[in-house]
Amino acid sequence: MKKGQPGRTGLRVAVIGTGLMGSAMARRMVGQGLDVYAWNRSVDKLEPLTAVGVKAAASPEEAVEEADVVITMVPTGDVVASLADRFLPAMRTDAVWLQMSTVGGAWTDRLVRQAAEAGRPMLDCPVSGSSEPAAHGTLTLIVSGAEDALERARPVLDVLGTHTLYVGAAGQASRIKLIVNSWMAASVVAMADTLLACRQLSVDPALVLQVLDEGPLRMPYAMQKAEEIRAHHYPPGFPLALALKDLTLLADERDDPSRLGSLLRQALQQVVDAGHSREDIAAVAEQLGKPIP
C-alpha cells in the first residue's frame, strides 16, 4: 500500500505508542492493508513507519478521530490514563479501544472505569509474544471485556495474531498476562542458570540442549534464548526493564509474597543496575554467575 492511500479493508486503526511492540504492530497492519495512523511522544520513532505507509499524527486526538479501532501500547498505567484523558473524547462512539499495554489488573480496572465514564468501549487486550511475532502477525491475544466490542475489533485482532483467547470480564486478561510473563521470566532465568551449570561442570552445553530439544521438555522459546545467551547477543524482544516492571506489578497484586518471584526480581534488578535495561531479558545471563553486590 502506498503512503496516503486508504487500506484495502476500509478499517482505520490508531496506534498510540510506537516503541518496539507498537511499531511492529503498525508495520504489520499497514502491510495487511489497514489504514494506520500513529502517534508517539518521541516523533523520531514515527519516521521509519511513515516510510512504509503509516500516517503520522500530530496528537493523540488527531490519531483517533476517525479510527474504528484505537490501540494503546505504552509502558505504564499512568501514561495510558493521561493519554486516554486526551483521546477518549475524540474517539467515535462506535470505535473500540484495544488497551494492549501491560499495566496490571489494578490499573486496568481504573482504565475500564475511565472508558465507561467517557462512553467508549475498552477491551483489556494484552498480548503474549514479543516484537518478532508482532511483526509477523503470530501473537497470542488475551482479551477480556464486552463480547460485542470483541466482534467489532476482530478484523484487527486477526491481522495481529494467530490465537485470540477470550477470558471474560475486563481485567482478567491483564492479570493472566502478568502471570504468563512471570513464567516466561522464570524460564529464561532457568535457562541462563542451566548454561552456567554447564560451564561450571565442564559439560558441553550443546549436549544438554540436545537432550532438552529432542525430548518431552522441549520449549522453543527457551531454546531461542539459549542461542542468544551462548552468542552474548540480546536483541530486545522483551527488554529487561519491562520484564522487571511486570514482575513488580504481579508482586504488588499478590496477597502472599512469592519466594520465587522475589528471587526473579532480584536477578533482573542486578542486570538492570549493571546497564542492560534495554537489552532482552536473556541478558540476565551476563550477571547470573556474579556475586550480588
N, C-alpha and C positions, 0 to 999 in steps of 0.2 A: 504494500500500500504506500503510495506516495504521500509525502507530507502535505497536509491540508485537505486531503480527500476524506470523506466520511467512511466509516468502517462498513464492510460488506454486510455485517449482521444488522446494522442500524442501531446497535446499542452504543451508548456513550458511557464511559467509565471515568471517574475521577480518582486519581491516586494521590493521597496526601501523605507525603514522606517517601523519598526515593533514595533510601540507603541501599544496602545490599539486597534485601528482600523486595522492597518497593520497586527498585529499578528493574530487577529481574522479572517481576510480575508485569510491569508496564511493557517491557520488551516482548514478553510472551503474548500479551493481549493484543498489542498493535500488530504483531506478526500473524495473528489469527484473524485479523480483520475488524477488531473492535476499534472504536473511535476513542482514543485515550487522551485525557488531559491530566497534567500532573503539576503539583506544587511542592516545593521543598524550601526549608528555611535557608539552606545554602544553595544559592542559584547555580553555582558551578556544577552541581550534581545533575542538573537538568540538561546541560548542553549535550552530553553524549546521547541522551534519549531523543532530543529533537532531531538528531541526525537520522534516526530510524523511523520517524513519523509521529512520535509523541508530541502533543502540543503543550508548551509551557504556559502555565497560568501565572498571573502576577500576584494572585492572592488565593487563599482557600475558598473564599466566596466565589471568585470567578471560576475556579476549577469545578465547583459542584453545581453551578446554577442551572445547567441543562442536563445534568447527568442522570442516567437511570439507576446507576449503582455508584456508591461512594466507598472507597477503600481507605482505611487509615492503617498505616504501617510506620509507627514512630516508637521511640524507645520506652516511654513510661506513661503511666496513667494520668499524671498531672498534665503532661504535654497533650495527650489526647483530649482531656477535658477542656483545656484552654482553647485548643483549635476547634473543638465542637461548639463552643460558645459562639464562634465566628461563623462556621459553615452550616450549622443546623438551620438557622432561619433562612439561609439562601437556598437550601435544598428544595426540590419539588416535593409536594406532599406524598406523591406516589413513588418516590425514589426510595431505595433501600441502602442503608448504611451497613457495610460489612466491616466490623471492628476486628481487624486481624492482628493488631499489636498484642504482644504477650504482656499483660498488665496484672494478672491475677484475679481471683474471684471478687475480692472486696472492691477494687477499682471498677471491675466490670459491672457490679451491682449499681454503683454510682452512675456509670455511663448509661446504663439502661434507663434509670430514672431521668437522667438528663435528656435522653432522646424522647422519652414518653412525654415529658413536660413540653417539649418543642413540637409534639405531634408528628414525629418521624419514626419509622420502624428501624430498629437496630438488631442485627444478628451478631451474636457473640461467635466469632469465627476465626480462632487461631489456627495455625497450620502446623502440620508435622512434616518436617523436611527443611533443608537449607536452601541457599540461593541457587544451587545447581538444579535440583528438582523443580524449583520455581521457574527457572528459565526454560525447562523442557515440558512444563505442564504435568508433572508427575507427583505433585504434592498430595498429601492426605489432608483433607479439610474437615476439621471438627466443628460442627455447627450446633448452636442452641439458640432458641428464640421462636418466634411465631412461624408456623409452617407455611402460611400464605406468603410471607416475605421470602422464605427459603425458595419457594417455587419461582418467584419473580427474579431472584438472583441466580437461579440455577444455570442459565446460559453462561454467566461469567465464571461460576464455580467449575463448570465442566471444562472450560478452557484452562483453568489454573491447576486442576488436579485430576487424578485418576480415581480417587476414592473420596466420597463425601459421606461422613458419618454424622447422622443427626442424633443428638444425645439428650434432647428435651428442653427444659426451661432455660432461658438465658442465664449464664453464669456457670453452668455445668461444663461447657466446653473449655472455658479458661482454666477451671480447676483441673480438668483432665490434662490439659496441656502442661501445666506445671508438674504434675506427677510424671508424665511421659518424659519431660525434659530432665527431671531428676534421674530417672532410669537411664537416660542417654548419657548424662554426665558420669554416672557410676560406671557404665560400660566402657567409656573412654579411659577413665582413671584406672579401671581394672586392666585394660589392655596395655596401658603405659607401664603398669606395675609388672605385668607378665613379661614384657620385653626387658624390663630392668632385671627381673629374676634370671632371665636367660643370660644376660651379661654377667651377673654376679656368680652364676653357676657354670659359666663357660659352656653353655649349650647353644647350638646353632638355632637362632630364632626361626629360621625358615622351616625347620623340622617341627617346631611347636605349632607354627601357623598352619602347616600342612595337616597336622592332626586335627586342629580346630576346624579348618576349612572343609575337610573331607568327611567329617563325622556329624553326629546329631547336634553338636554345639555350634554349627556354622552360623555366623552372623555377618552378613555382607557389610554392614556399617562399621563394625569393629575391625573387619579386615581392611577396609579402606583407611581407617585411622591408623592401623598398624603400618601401612605403607608410608603414610605421611610422617609418622614418628621415626621410622627407620631412615627416611630421607632427610629428616630435620627440616621439613618444608611444610608450612602450615597456612595455606591459603584460607582466608577467613570465611568458611561456610557458616560457622556458628561461633562468632567471636567470644573469647573468654569473658570479657566484661559483661556481655549479655547473658552468658550461661550463669555467671555468678549472681547477676541480678535476679534471674529466675529461681535459683536455689534459695535466695534470700526471701523472695516473695512466698515461696512454699513454706519456708520455716515460719514466717510471720503468721500464716494461716493455720498451721497445725496446732492442735490442742496440747499435744505432748511433744517434747523435744525428741529429735531423732539423732541417735549417735552417729549413724552413717551420714546423715545429712550434714551434721556438724563437721565431720571429717572431710567431706567433699568440699564444703565451703572453705575450709582451712587450706586444702590443697590448691584450690583455684585462686584464692586470695594471694597465696605465696607467689604464684606465677604472674598474676596481675601486678603485684608490687614490684616484680622483677622487670617490668616493662613490656610484657607480652599481651596487654589487654586487647589489642586489635587483631591479634592472631587467633587462629582457630583453637577450639578447646583442646585439640590434640597436643598443643604446645605445653600442656601440663607435664608432659614427659621431660621437658627441659629442666624442671626443678624437682621432680619427684624423688630422685635419689640424693638430694642435698638436705642437710640438716635444717630444721625450722629455726629461723633466727630467734 
